[in-house]
Amino acid sequence: MEAVRKVVDGRLLDNIISLPQHFQNGKVEIIVLPVEEPVESQKITAVEMESILAGSITESLMGILPNDGKTLADYREERLQKYEYID
């Protein structure tokens, strides 16, 4: 399978795809691959896609935190302390 790769400034993609802020501030690599199935069989609306992603993400995270009495704020603070020196 042939692929096309290009490195561009993340801000150039604002009108094409929404990226996290840390991607917009630097260089990103774009990889273009051909679709092997007919495009029409893959068409879904943006609302349908959001619904699919929201459901699967939520389901995959259910029960991920142990019942140890910590709040989400406690976990957030723990993560921030662990990674505060990483750029």
C-alpha positions as MATLAB code, in Angstrom:
seq = 'MEAVRKVVDGRLLDNIISLPQHFQNGKVEIIVLPVEEPVESQKITAVEMESILAGSITESLMGILPNDGKTLADYREERLQKYEYID';
ca = [
       0.000    0.000    0.000;
       1.348    3.393   -0.966;
       1.320    6.257    1.544;
       2.106    9.953    1.308;
       3.792   11.657    4.273;
       4.373   15.342    4.861;
       5.401   17.457    7.862;
       3.532   20.768    8.182;
       2.766   23.463   10.735;
      -0.218   22.335   12.837;
      -2.001   25.681   12.415;
      -2.378   24.990    8.673;
      -4.851   22.221    9.495;
      -7.300   24.388   11.500;
      -9.921   24.452    8.736;
      -9.544   20.741    7.936;
      -9.444   18.913   11.275;
      -9.597   19.996   14.903;
      -6.364   19.276   16.718;
      -5.403   19.510   20.392;
      -3.759   22.826   21.281;
      -0.301   21.267   21.707;
      -0.490   19.981   18.100;
      -1.436   23.407   16.751;
       1.680   24.999   18.235;
       4.206   22.860   16.393;
       4.988   20.658   13.449;
       2.750   17.659   12.719;
       3.133   14.777   10.297;
       0.319   14.050    7.873;
       0.041   10.517    6.514;
      -2.402    9.892    3.661;
      -3.469    6.321    2.945;
      -5.927    5.124    0.310;
      -9.312    3.838    1.474;
      -9.773    0.222    0.491;
     -13.579    0.187    0.823;
     -15.936    2.308   -1.248;
     -16.352    5.707    0.405;
     -20.153    5.530    0.310;
     -20.239    2.513    2.601;
     -18.365    4.535    5.240;
     -20.470    7.716    5.209;
     -21.862    8.688    8.606;
     -22.828   12.067    9.952;
     -20.728   14.016   12.439;
     -23.471   13.568   15.058;
     -23.441    9.791   14.541;
     -19.641    9.720   14.859;
     -19.707   11.744   18.087;
     -22.332    9.393   19.488;
     -20.285    6.324   18.560;
     -17.078    7.734   20.025;
     -18.690    9.078   23.183;
     -20.354    5.739   23.899;
     -17.284    3.599   23.321;
     -14.965    5.912   25.234;
     -17.330    6.130   28.179;
     -17.839    2.370   28.271;
     -14.113    1.692   28.049;
     -13.402    3.963   31.033;
     -16.141    2.668   33.340;
     -14.598    1.105   36.427;
     -11.071    2.211   35.572;
     -10.533    4.040   38.882;
     -10.265    1.928   42.018;
     -12.666    2.617   44.862;
     -10.001    3.970   47.221;
     -11.769    7.133   48.387;
      -9.839    9.495   46.114;
     -11.682   12.168   44.169;
     -10.992   13.059   40.547;
      -9.238   16.184   41.840;
      -6.903   13.941   43.870;
      -6.029   11.892   40.777;
      -5.521   15.065   38.742;
      -3.136   16.505   41.343;
      -1.226   13.223   41.479;
      -0.782   13.220   37.682;
       0.245   16.881   37.620;
       2.917   16.276   40.255;
       4.222   13.192   38.471;
       4.574   14.908   35.081;
       5.249   18.542   36.043;
       8.818   18.475   34.719;
       8.013   16.881   31.352;
       7.687   19.217   28.364;
];
